[in-house]
Amino acid sequence: MAEKYRTEHDSMGEVLVPEDRYWGAQTERSRNNFPIGSGREPMPEEIIRAFAMLKAAAARANRELRPERMTEEKCGAICAAAEEIRSGRLRDHFPLVVWQTGSGTQSNMNVNEVIANRGNEIAGKKLLHPNDDVNMSQSSNDTFPTAMHIAFALALEEQVLPALERLMETMKRLEAENGDVLKCGRTHLQDATPIWFSQEISGWRASLERDAEMIRTACGPLRELALGGTAVGTGLNAPEGFDRLSAGILAEMTGIPFRTAENKFHALTSRDEAVFAHGALKALAADLMKTANDIRWLASGPRLGLGEITIPENEPGSSIMPGKVNPTQCEQVTMVAVQVAGNDTAIGMAASQGNFELNVFLPVTAYNFLQSARLLAESMDSFNERCVSGIRANRQRMAENVRNSLMLVTVLNPVIGYEKAARTARKAYQEGISLKEACIALGFLTGDEFDEAFHPERMA
């Protein structure tokens, strides 16, 4: 069955648009001019939802400040259509890809056109114009940065931080369960002095807590919005007070204390807030990489590795080796961490490319930031549920490794000195005997003196 079209127009002329879609001429032009990514890299849904919120907030602010132009009927139709977008009901009406104009202009117009056409349908008449009404007091240059900040703040506060908290709670439980388990510490992948397993876990947990602190700190600058700066930061065509009023409405809508950016010239051209916030995500990714690597090292084996912990067995690990099970949750975490690190490079490069009054690397910045937030949140929840929550200490293996560790000789330093302790460790290693046997054979201590000084649990 042949697709049906209707005729839409913009300042460049007429365009045929699919009859069953709410977008208009500018969206259709962009859809045809940017066949990049094969449609598999659309503008993130979080950006579309953020746009819907800011369009509703702008309409309400205009209703108060420009009642002669933004009538109650128009404001109601805009808010109703925007709410449908926010709820995800109109997702199929946003076809544009990330790889488009660097200001995101056509995605702004996509939202304007969908709200106008759907709003007109709701009103039952030709009521709204995408530019004159839906885009009133706005520009793509201030709306896209605003949508980015809304989406970023929501992603951090509603996705990343809750997942991080859940993982930290599991770590706290594991600490409490393993407070009496002594194990060998390791530095440089070599045996080191003993620690309690709970202490090792506390290092993982404290790293995540610090990451959470940094992410919360990074949320502050993201709460400053460019809306009201319009085209170049001067606020041309926006009424006095529009910026503060619309930011206040967005704060009310989201529960996040958004506020207007005091310097709109900075808000339009600089992406330093995104760089700073994504840096906190990269720090989280780095700590997750370290923790996942520790866990898979400690679980290595099951017979020929460290084997100091067991982790859940989730699926067969080999198509040729029967019975093999791999630390796949650790592997997904480390791959996500690598992706986040790559995204951080892209965001940093994009932020450095602002020219004069605008940065035109906005869609790629939004795409990478939101991908990192989604991946980290989902990765942490999966890691928590399918790996970390099921960690169990192999107490017997840990105790054997502590007894066999040559680095226990460190406790003898205050008694016989560093050089004699080093000779004791070397002799024990070379001859395959215990530290006690080596120390007695070298004449440094008697058996009773060694026993008096040698208490591995006190070393932790």
NUDO-188919 format. One record per residue (C-alpha): residue in three letters; residue number from 0; x, y, z. Coordinates in Angstrom, 2 decimals. Example, Ala and Ser with C-alpha at 12.3 -4.5 7.8 and 13.67 -1.06 7.14 Angstrom:
! NUDO-188919
[rec 'ALA',0,[12.30,-4.50,7.80]] [rec 'SER',1,[13.67,-1.06,7.14]] 
END
This chain:
! NUDO-188919
[rec 'MET',0,[0.00,0.00,0.00]] [rec 'ALA',1,[1.48,3.33,-1.06]] [rec 'GLU',2,[2.25,5.81,1.71]] [rec 'LYS',3,[0.04,8.88,1.74]] [rec 'TYR',4,[1.43,12.40,2.07]] [rec 'ARG',5,[0.19,15.86,2.90]] [rec 'THR',6,[1.76,19.18,1.88]] [rec 'GLU',7,[3.50,21.29,4.54]] [rec 'HIS',8,[5.42,24.50,3.99]] [rec 'ASP',9,[8.16,26.52,5.62]] [rec 'SER',10,[10.13,29.62,4.64]] [rec 'MET',11,[11.82,27.69,1.81]] [rec 'GLY',12,[8.64,26.38,0.23]] [rec 'GLU',13,[6.45,23.30,0.19]] [rec 'VAL',14,[7.42,19.80,1.35]] [rec 'LEU',15,[5.56,16.48,1.25]] [rec 'VAL',16,[5.24,14.92,4.71]] [rec 'PRO',17,[3.84,11.48,5.63]] [rec 'GLU',18,[0.15,11.98,6.31]] [rec 'ASP',19,[0.15,10.01,9.57]] [rec 'ARG',20,[2.98,11.97,11.21]] [rec 'TYR',21,[2.74,15.20,13.20]] [rec 'TRP',22,[6.09,16.63,12.11]] [rec 'GLY',23,[6.25,19.35,9.50]] [rec 'ALA',24,[8.39,20.74,6.70]] [rec 'GLN',25,[11.60,21.49,8.58]] [rec 'THR',26,[11.67,18.06,10.18]] [rec 'GLU',27,[11.11,16.43,6.82]] [rec 'ARG',28,[13.94,18.42,5.25]] [rec 'SER',29,[16.30,17.33,8.00]] [rec 'ARG',30,[15.14,13.73,7.72]] [rec 'ASN',31,[16.02,13.74,4.03]] [rec 'ASN',32,[19.24,15.74,4.29]] [rec 'PHE',33,[20.92,13.68,7.02]] [rec 'PRO',34,[20.70,9.98,6.11]] [rec 'ILE',35,[23.50,9.24,8.57]] [rec 'GLY',36,[23.59,6.42,11.08]] [rec 'SER',37,[20.93,4.47,9.17]] [rec 'GLY',38,[18.32,5.71,11.62]] [rec 'ARG',39,[19.87,3.68,14.44]] [rec 'GLU',40,[21.21,6.73,16.27]] [rec 'PRO',41,[18.14,8.93,16.84]] [rec 'MET',42,[18.10,12.01,19.00]] [rec 'PRO',43,[17.99,10.62,22.56]] [rec 'GLU',44,[14.52,10.23,24.04]] [rec 'GLU',45,[15.71,12.08,27.14]] [rec 'ILE',46,[16.32,15.19,25.00]] [rec 'ILE',47,[12.88,14.95,23.41]] [rec 'ARG',48,[11.21,14.64,26.82]] [rec 'ALA',49,[13.26,17.57,28.15]] [rec 'PHE',50,[12.16,19.64,25.16]] [rec 'ALA',51,[8.55,18.81,25.90]] [rec 'MET',52,[8.96,20.05,29.46]] [rec 'LEU',53,[10.64,23.30,28.45]] [rec 'LYS',54,[8.01,24.00,25.77]] [rec 'ALA',55,[5.27,23.63,28.37]] [rec 'ALA',56,[7.20,25.83,30.81]] [rec 'ALA',57,[7.79,28.45,28.11]] [rec 'ALA',58,[4.09,28.46,27.19]] [rec 'ARG',59,[3.10,28.99,30.82]] [rec 'ALA',60,[5.67,31.79,31.23]] [rec 'ASN',61,[4.47,33.44,28.02]] [rec 'ARG',62,[0.89,33.11,29.18]] [rec 'GLU',63,[1.78,35.20,32.23]] [rec 'LEU',64,[4.05,37.69,30.48]] [rec 'ARG',65,[2.42,37.90,27.03]] [rec 'PRO',66,[-1.25,37.07,27.59]] [rec 'GLU',67,[-2.29,38.98,24.48]] [rec 'ARG',68,[-0.27,36.58,22.31]] [rec 'MET',69,[-0.26,33.39,24.39]] [rec 'THR',70,[-3.93,32.87,25.05]] [rec 'GLU',71,[-5.25,30.38,27.58]] [rec 'GLU',72,[-6.43,28.18,24.72]] [rec 'LYS',73,[-3.03,28.16,23.04]] [rec 'CYS',74,[-1.20,27.51,26.29]] [rec 'GLY',75,[-3.54,24.63,27.10]] [rec 'ALA',76,[-3.08,23.02,23.69]] [rec 'ILE',77,[0.73,23.34,23.88]] [rec 'CYS',78,[0.85,21.86,27.39]] [rec 'ALA',79,[-1.46,18.99,26.46]] [rec 'ALA',80,[0.60,18.03,23.42]] [rec 'ALA',81,[3.84,18.46,25.37]] [rec 'GLU',82,[2.56,16.12,28.07]] [rec 'GLU',83,[1.86,13.45,25.45]] [rec 'ILE',84,[5.45,13.79,24.24]] [rec 'ARG',85,[6.79,13.66,27.78]] [rec 'SER',86,[4.86,10.46,28.46]] [rec 'GLY',87,[6.38,8.80,25.37]] [rec 'ARG',88,[3.10,8.47,23.46]] [rec 'LEU',89,[4.39,10.33,20.40]] [rec 'ARG',90,[7.88,8.82,20.13]] [rec 'ASP',91,[7.35,7.76,16.51]] [rec 'HIS',92,[6.99,11.39,15.51]] [rec 'PHE',93,[10.64,12.24,16.21]] [rec 'PRO',94,[12.65,10.68,13.37]] [rec 'LEU',95,[15.76,12.85,13.36]] [rec 'VAL',96,[19.23,11.48,14.01]] [rec 'VAL',97,[22.05,12.83,16.16]] [rec 'TRP',98,[24.18,13.61,13.10]] [rec 'GLN',99,[22.43,16.79,12.02]] [rec 'THR',100,[22.94,20.51,12.47]] [rec 'GLY',101,[25.29,21.05,15.39]] [rec 'SER',102,[22.97,23.45,17.17]] [rec 'GLY',103,[20.14,20.92,17.18]] [rec 'THR',104,[17.93,23.45,15.39]] [rec 'GLN',105,[15.95,20.88,13.47]] [rec 'SER',106,[15.22,18.83,16.58]] [rec 'ASN',107,[13.89,21.98,18.22]] [rec 'MET',108,[11.70,22.50,15.15]] [rec 'ASN',109,[10.68,18.84,15.20]] [rec 'VAL',110,[9.30,19.40,18.70]] [rec 'ASN',111,[7.70,22.70,17.68]] [rec 'GLU',112,[6.00,21.12,14.67]] [rec 'VAL',113,[4.74,18.06,16.51]] [rec 'ILE',114,[3.32,20.17,19.34]] [rec 'ALA',115,[1.72,22.57,16.86]] [rec 'ASN',116,[0.10,19.87,14.74]] [rec 'ARG',117,[-0.96,17.70,17.67]] [rec 'GLY',118,[-2.13,20.79,19.56]] [rec 'ASN',119,[-4.23,21.84,16.59]] [rec 'GLU',120,[-5.73,18.37,16.49]] [rec 'ILE',121,[-6.56,18.59,20.19]] [rec 'ALA',122,[-8.09,22.04,19.70]] [rec 'GLY',123,[-9.99,20.93,16.62]] [rec 'LYS',124,[-8.82,23.91,14.62]] [rec 'LYS',125,[-5.79,25.74,13.23]] [rec 'LEU',126,[-4.65,27.33,16.47]] [rec 'LEU',127,[-0.88,26.98,16.82]] [rec 'HIS',128,[2.05,27.95,14.62]] [rec 'PRO',129,[5.33,26.09,15.36]] [rec 'ASN',130,[7.47,29.24,15.35]] [rec 'ASP',131,[5.12,32.00,16.43]] [rec 'ASP',132,[3.44,30.11,19.26]] [rec 'VAL',133,[5.34,26.99,20.34]] [rec 'ASN',134,[8.73,28.66,19.91]] [rec 'MET',135,[7.61,32.00,21.36]] [rec 'SER',136,[10.37,33.84,23.28]] [rec 'GLN',137,[12.85,31.11,22.35]] [rec 'SER',138,[15.59,30.14,19.91]] [rec 'SER',139,[17.11,26.78,19.09]] [rec 'ASN',140,[20.32,28.27,20.48]] [rec 'ASP',141,[18.95,28.54,24.01]] [rec 'THR',142,[16.43,25.71,23.98]] [rec 'PHE',143,[18.80,22.90,22.99]] [rec 'PRO',144,[21.36,23.72,25.74]] [rec 'THR',145,[18.43,23.96,28.15]] [rec 'ALA',146,[17.07,20.58,27.09]] [rec 'MET',147,[20.57,19.13,27.52]] [rec 'HIS',148,[20.88,20.39,31.09]] [rec 'ILE',149,[17.41,19.16,32.00]] [rec 'ALA',150,[18.10,15.73,30.52]] [rec 'PHE',151,[21.57,15.49,32.08]] [rec 'ALA',152,[20.37,16.49,35.53]] [rec 'LEU',153,[17.47,14.04,35.41]] [rec 'ALA',154,[19.73,11.24,34.18]] [rec 'LEU',155,[22.19,11.76,37.03]] [rec 'GLU',156,[19.62,12.23,39.77]] [rec 'GLU',157,[17.05,9.66,38.66]] [rec 'GLN',158,[19.21,6.96,37.06]] [rec 'VAL',159,[22.89,7.04,38.00]] [rec 'LEU',160,[22.76,8.05,41.66]] [rec 'PRO',161,[19.99,5.59,42.66]] [rec 'ALA',162,[21.83,2.69,40.97]] [rec 'LEU',163,[25.04,3.79,42.70]] [rec 'GLU',164,[23.28,3.86,46.07]] [rec 'ARG',165,[21.95,0.34,45.56]] [rec 'LEU',166,[25.43,-0.97,44.77]] [rec 'MET',167,[26.90,0.78,47.82]] [rec 'GLU',168,[24.26,-0.80,50.06]] [rec 'THR',169,[25.29,-4.24,48.84]] [rec 'MET',170,[28.93,-3.40,49.56]] [rec 'LYS',171,[27.99,-2.37,53.11]] [rec 'ARG',172,[26.25,-5.71,53.64]] [rec 'LEU',173,[29.29,-7.60,52.38]] [rec 'GLU',174,[31.53,-5.62,54.73]] [rec 'ALA',175,[29.41,-6.62,57.71]] [rec 'GLU',176,[29.38,-10.27,56.65]] [rec 'ASN',177,[33.14,-10.51,56.20]] [rec 'GLY',178,[34.51,-8.61,59.17]] [rec 'ASP',179,[36.21,-11.75,60.58]] [rec 'VAL',180,[37.82,-12.98,57.36]] [rec 'LEU',181,[41.60,-12.45,57.21]] [rec 'LYS',182,[43.20,-12.55,53.79]] [rec 'CYS',183,[46.41,-11.73,51.98]] [rec 'GLY',184,[46.72,-8.17,50.73]] [rec 'ARG',185,[48.34,-7.61,47.34]] [rec 'THR',186,[50.30,-4.75,45.79]] [rec 'HIS',187,[51.88,-4.81,42.31]] [rec 'LEU',188,[50.02,-8.14,41.85]] [rec 'GLN',189,[52.42,-9.54,44.46]] [rec 'ASP',190,[51.76,-10.83,47.98]] [rec 'ALA',191,[51.58,-8.11,50.63]] [rec 'THR',192,[50.69,-7.94,54.31]] [rec 'PRO',193,[47.32,-9.24,55.55]] [rec 'ILE',194,[44.07,-7.32,55.59]] [rec 'TRP',195,[40.53,-8.17,56.59]] [rec 'PHE',196,[38.31,-8.93,53.63]] [rec 'SER',197,[35.89,-6.31,54.98]] [rec 'GLN',198,[38.66,-3.73,54.66]] [rec 'GLU',199,[39.18,-4.61,51.01]] [rec 'ILE',200,[35.45,-4.29,50.38]] [rec 'SER',201,[35.40,-0.97,52.24]] [rec 'GLY',202,[37.88,0.37,49.69]] [rec 'TRP',203,[35.47,-0.48,46.89]] [rec 'ARG',204,[32.56,1.05,48.79]] [rec 'ALA',205,[34.41,4.25,49.73]] [rec 'SER',206,[35.43,4.80,46.11]] [rec 'LEU',207,[31.78,4.63,45.06]] [rec 'GLU',208,[30.79,7.00,47.86]] [rec 'ARG',209,[33.33,9.53,46.66]] [rec 'ASP',210,[32.05,9.14,43.11]] [rec 'ALA',211,[28.52,9.84,44.35]] [rec 'GLU',212,[29.76,12.99,46.07]] [rec 'MET',213,[31.41,14.21,42.87]] [rec 'ILE',214,[28.32,13.51,40.79]] [rec 'ARG',215,[26.13,15.42,43.25]] [rec 'THR',216,[28.57,18.32,43.10]] [rec 'ALA',217,[28.45,18.23,39.29]] [rec 'CYS',218,[24.64,18.42,39.33]] [rec 'GLY',219,[24.81,22.00,40.65]] [rec 'PRO',220,[26.09,23.74,37.50]] [rec 'LEU',221,[23.74,21.65,35.33]] [rec 'ARG',222,[20.79,23.29,37.08]] [rec 'GLU',223,[21.61,26.61,35.38]] [rec 'LEU',224,[19.52,27.02,32.22]] [rec 'ALA',225,[20.19,28.99,29.04]] [rec 'LEU',226,[16.50,29.52,28.30]] [rec 'GLY',227,[15.84,33.22,27.81]] [rec 'GLY',228,[19.13,33.94,26.06]] [rec 'THR',229,[17.47,33.36,22.64]] [rec 'ALA',230,[19.78,33.59,19.63]] [rec 'VAL',231,[23.08,35.00,20.94]] [rec 'GLY',232,[22.56,35.53,24.66]] [rec 'THR',233,[20.99,38.99,24.57]] [rec 'GLY',234,[17.44,37.71,25.13]] [rec 'LEU',235,[16.13,39.34,21.95]] [rec 'ASN',236,[12.35,38.79,21.51]] [rec 'ALA',237,[11.95,37.36,25.02]] [rec 'PRO',238,[10.01,39.47,27.56]] [rec 'GLU',239,[11.64,40.70,30.75]] [rec 'GLY',240,[11.58,38.00,33.42]] [rec 'PHE',241,[10.89,35.15,30.99]] [rec 'ASP',242,[14.18,33.42,31.87]] [rec 'ARG',243,[13.58,33.33,35.63]] [rec 'LEU',244,[9.90,32.51,35.36]] [rec 'SER',245,[10.40,29.61,32.94]] [rec 'ALA',246,[13.26,28.19,35.04]] [rec 'GLY',247,[11.05,28.35,38.12]] [rec 'ILE',248,[8.28,26.50,36.32]] [rec 'LEU',249,[10.73,23.80,35.23]] [rec 'ALA',250,[11.91,23.46,38.82]] [rec 'GLU',251,[8.31,23.00,39.88]] [rec 'MET',252,[7.69,20.42,37.13]] [rec 'THR',253,[10.76,18.30,37.81]] [rec 'GLY',254,[11.46,18.73,41.51]] [rec 'ILE',255,[15.00,19.81,40.60]] [rec 'PRO',256,[15.97,23.37,41.62]] [rec 'PHE',257,[16.64,24.70,38.14]] [rec 'ARG',258,[17.52,28.38,37.87]] [rec 'THR',259,[18.31,30.73,35.06]] [rec 'ALA',260,[21.95,31.16,34.07]] [rec 'GLU',261,[23.06,34.64,35.02]] [rec 'ASN',262,[25.35,34.96,31.99]] [rec 'LYS',263,[23.54,33.75,28.90]] [rec 'PHE',264,[26.54,34.37,26.64]] [rec 'HIS',265,[28.40,31.72,28.60]] [rec 'ALA',266,[25.32,29.45,28.73]] [rec 'LEU',267,[25.01,29.37,24.94]] [rec 'THR',268,[28.62,28.90,23.95]] [rec 'SER',269,[30.31,26.97,26.78]] [rec 'ARG',270,[29.77,23.33,27.55]] [rec 'ASP',271,[32.00,23.25,30.61]] [rec 'GLU',272,[29.18,22.04,32.86]] [rec 'ALA',273,[28.77,18.94,30.69]] [rec 'VAL',274,[32.53,18.33,30.67]] [rec 'PHE',275,[32.69,18.62,34.46]] [rec 'ALA',276,[29.68,16.38,35.06]] [rec 'HIS',277,[30.82,13.75,32.60]] [rec 'GLY',278,[34.21,13.82,34.27]] [rec 'ALA',279,[32.47,12.61,37.42]] [rec 'LEU',280,[30.90,9.82,35.37]] [rec 'LYS',281,[34.34,8.91,34.05]] [rec 'ALA',282,[35.65,8.77,37.62]] [rec 'LEU',283,[32.81,6.40,38.49]] [rec 'ALA',284,[33.61,4.30,35.43]] [rec 'ALA',285,[37.27,4.12,36.47]] [rec 'ASP',286,[36.36,2.94,39.98]] [rec 'LEU',287,[33.90,0.40,38.61]] [rec 'MET',288,[36.62,-0.89,36.29]] [rec 'LYS',289,[39.00,-1.31,39.22]] [rec 'THR',290,[36.39,-3.03,41.39]] [rec 'ALA',291,[35.24,-5.39,38.63]] [rec 'ASN',292,[38.86,-6.31,37.90]] [rec 'ASP',293,[39.52,-7.01,41.60]] [rec 'ILE',294,[36.48,-9.24,41.79]] [rec 'ARG',295,[37.33,-11.28,38.72]] [rec 'TRP',296,[40.93,-11.67,39.87]] [rec 'LEU',297,[39.80,-12.84,43.31]] [rec 'ALA',298,[37.34,-15.26,41.70]] [rec 'SER',299,[39.83,-16.56,39.14]] [rec 'GLY',300,[40.20,-20.31,38.84]] [rec 'PRO',301,[38.32,-22.16,40.06]] [rec 'ARG',302,[41.36,-24.33,40.85]] [rec 'LEU',303,[44.36,-22.69,39.22]] [rec 'GLY',304,[43.69,-19.03,40.01]] [rec 'LEU',305,[43.38,-17.07,43.23]] [rec 'GLY',306,[40.00,-18.59,44.04]] [rec 'GLU',307,[39.55,-16.49,47.18]] [rec 'ILE',308,[35.91,-15.70,46.43]] [rec 'THR',309,[33.08,-17.27,44.49]] [rec 'ILE',310,[30.65,-15.28,42.37]] [rec 'PRO',311,[27.30,-16.33,40.86]] [rec 'GLU',312,[27.42,-18.63,37.85]] [rec 'ASN',313,[25.08,-17.05,35.33]] [rec 'GLU',314,[25.66,-18.87,32.04]] [rec 'PRO',315,[28.03,-21.36,30.36]] [rec 'GLY',316,[31.30,-19.70,29.49]] [rec 'SER',317,[32.54,-21.69,26.55]] [rec 'SER',318,[31.23,-23.30,23.41]] [rec 'ILE',319,[33.99,-25.91,23.51]] [rec 'MET',320,[35.05,-26.33,27.18]] [rec 'PRO',321,[32.28,-28.05,29.15]] [rec 'GLY',322,[31.70,-26.73,32.65]] [rec 'LYS',323,[33.58,-23.47,32.13]] [rec 'VAL',324,[31.96,-20.41,33.72]] [rec 'ASN',325,[33.28,-16.90,33.18]] [rec 'PRO',326,[33.01,-13.62,35.18]] [rec 'THR',327,[30.75,-12.10,32.55]] [rec 'GLN',328,[29.21,-9.41,34.75]] [rec 'CYS',329,[32.68,-8.10,35.52]] [rec 'GLU',330,[33.37,-8.05,31.80]] [rec 'GLN',331,[30.27,-6.02,30.96]] [rec 'VAL',332,[31.28,-3.47,33.61]] [rec 'THR',333,[34.76,-3.10,32.19]] [rec 'MET',334,[33.44,-2.70,28.64]] [rec 'VAL',335,[31.00,-0.01,29.79]] [rec 'ALA',336,[33.87,1.74,31.57]] [rec 'VAL',337,[35.88,1.80,28.33]] [rec 'GLN',338,[32.88,3.22,26.43]] [rec 'VAL',339,[32.41,5.96,29.03]] [rec 'ALA',340,[36.08,6.88,28.77]] [rec 'GLY',341,[35.71,7.19,25.00]] [rec 'ASN',342,[32.57,9.27,25.40]] [rec 'ASP',343,[34.46,11.58,27.74]] [rec 'THR',344,[37.03,12.26,25.05]] [rec 'ALA',345,[34.30,13.08,22.55]] [rec 'ILE',346,[32.55,15.44,24.98]] [rec 'GLY',347,[35.78,17.22,25.86]] [rec 'MET',348,[36.65,17.71,22.20]] [rec 'ALA',349,[33.13,18.91,21.38]] [rec 'ALA',350,[33.15,21.41,24.24]] [rec 'SER',351,[36.43,22.88,23.04]] [rec 'GLN',352,[34.97,23.77,19.66]] [rec 'GLY',353,[32.63,26.64,20.52]] [rec 'ASN',354,[32.96,29.59,18.17]] [rec 'PHE',355,[31.95,33.11,19.18]] [rec 'GLU',356,[28.36,32.99,20.56]] [rec 'LEU',357,[27.51,29.31,20.03]] [rec 'ASN',358,[28.84,25.78,20.34]] [rec 'VAL',359,[27.67,23.65,17.40]] [rec 'PHE',360,[28.54,20.22,18.79]] [rec 'LEU',361,[25.42,19.92,20.92]] [rec 'PRO',362,[23.74,16.73,19.63]] [rec 'VAL',363,[26.94,14.67,19.85]] [rec 'THR',364,[27.55,15.97,23.38]] [rec 'ALA',365,[24.02,15.04,24.42]] [rec 'TYR',366,[24.25,11.63,22.75]] [rec 'ASN',367,[27.50,10.66,24.47]] [rec 'PHE',368,[26.60,12.05,27.88]] [rec 'LEU',369,[23.23,10.34,28.03]] [rec 'GLN',370,[24.64,7.08,26.72]] [rec 'SER',371,[27.20,7.11,29.51]] [rec 'ALA',372,[24.54,7.79,32.14]] [rec 'ARG',373,[22.24,5.04,30.84]] [rec 'LEU',374,[25.03,2.49,30.49]] [rec 'LEU',375,[26.45,3.17,33.95]] [rec 'ALA',376,[23.07,2.98,35.67]] [rec 'GLU',377,[22.07,-0.24,33.90]] [rec 'SER',378,[25.54,-1.75,34.26]] [rec 'MET',379,[25.64,-1.10,38.01]] [rec 'ASP',380,[22.22,-2.61,38.58]] [rec 'SER',381,[23.11,-5.72,36.59]] [rec 'PHE',382,[26.52,-6.02,38.30]] [rec 'ASN',383,[24.88,-5.59,41.70]] [rec 'GLU',384,[22.07,-8.08,41.11]] [rec 'ARG',385,[23.97,-10.76,39.18]] [rec 'CYS',386,[27.45,-10.61,40.72]] [rec 'VAL',387,[28.23,-8.47,43.74]] [rec 'SER',388,[25.20,-9.54,45.80]] [rec 'GLY',389,[26.31,-13.15,45.45]] [rec 'ILE',390,[29.98,-12.76,46.40]] [rec 'ARG',391,[31.06,-15.36,48.95]] [rec 'ALA',392,[34.45,-15.58,50.65]] [rec 'ASN',393,[36.38,-18.85,50.29]] [rec 'ARG',394,[37.52,-18.74,53.88]] [rec 'GLN',395,[39.63,-21.86,53.67]] [rec 'ARG',396,[41.55,-20.62,50.63]] [rec 'MET',397,[42.07,-17.20,52.19]] [rec 'ALA',398,[43.38,-18.72,55.42]] [rec 'GLU',399,[45.77,-20.99,53.50]] [rec 'ASN',400,[47.09,-18.05,51.48]] [rec 'VAL',401,[47.67,-16.01,54.64]] [rec 'ARG',402,[49.62,-18.86,56.24]] [rec 'ASN',403,[51.72,-19.31,53.11]] [rec 'SER',404,[52.44,-15.63,52.54]] [rec 'LEU',405,[56.11,-14.70,52.84]] [rec 'MET',406,[55.14,-11.09,53.48]] [rec 'LEU',407,[54.05,-12.02,56.99]] [rec 'VAL',408,[57.75,-11.68,57.70]] [rec 'THR',409,[57.11,-7.91,57.82]] [rec 'VAL',410,[55.87,-8.30,61.38]] [rec 'LEU',411,[59.42,-9.35,62.37]] [rec 'ASN',412,[60.97,-6.05,61.20]] [rec 'PRO',413,[60.77,-4.41,64.66]] [rec 'VAL',414,[62.21,-7.56,66.28]] [rec 'ILE',415,[65.11,-8.66,64.01]] [rec 'GLY',416,[65.35,-5.77,61.52]] [rec 'TYR',417,[64.61,-5.40,57.83]] [rec 'GLU',418,[67.69,-7.17,56.43]] [rec 'LYS',419,[67.37,-10.26,58.64]] [rec 'ALA',420,[63.66,-10.41,57.88]] [rec 'ALA',421,[64.45,-10.26,54.15]] [rec 'ARG',422,[66.97,-13.12,54.51]] [rec 'THR',423,[64.35,-15.13,56.38]] [rec 'ALA',424,[61.79,-14.65,53.61]] [rec 'ARG',425,[64.33,-15.49,50.89]] [rec 'LYS',426,[65.44,-18.69,52.63]] [rec 'ALA',427,[61.83,-19.80,53.20]] [rec 'TYR',428,[60.99,-19.18,49.54]] [rec 'GLN',429,[64.09,-20.84,48.10]] [rec 'GLU',430,[63.87,-23.93,50.30]] [rec 'GLY',431,[60.11,-24.26,50.43]] [rec 'ILE',432,[59.96,-24.10,54.20]] [rec 'SER',433,[57.96,-21.98,56.61]] [rec 'LEU',434,[59.04,-18.57,57.86]] [rec 'LYS',435,[59.37,-19.99,61.34]] [rec 'GLU',436,[61.63,-22.77,60.16]] [rec 'ALA',437,[63.76,-20.33,58.17]] [rec 'CYS',438,[64.04,-17.86,61.05]] [rec 'ILE',439,[65.11,-20.58,63.51]] [rec 'ALA',440,[67.56,-22.09,61.00]] [rec 'LEU',441,[69.22,-18.71,60.52]] [rec 'GLY',442,[69.50,-18.32,64.29]] [rec 'PHE',443,[67.56,-15.09,64.43]] [rec 'LEU',444,[64.85,-16.26,66.89]] [rec 'THR',445,[63.93,-19.30,68.92]] [rec 'GLY',446,[60.64,-21.04,68.29]] [rec 'ASP',447,[59.04,-19.42,71.34]] [rec 'GLU',448,[60.34,-15.98,70.40]] [rec 'PHE',449,[58.97,-16.37,66.87]] [rec 'ASP',450,[55.55,-17.43,68.18]] [rec 'GLU',451,[55.50,-14.45,70.54]] [rec 'ALA',452,[56.12,-11.99,67.71]] [rec 'PHE',453,[54.13,-13.69,64.94]] [rec 'HIS',454,[50.42,-12.81,64.98]] [rec 'PRO',455,[49.15,-12.21,61.41]] [rec 'GLU',456,[45.72,-10.99,62.54]] [rec 'ARG',457,[47.35,-8.10,64.42]] [rec 'MET',458,[48.96,-6.96,61.16]] [rec 'ALA',459,[45.53,-6.04,59.78]] 
END
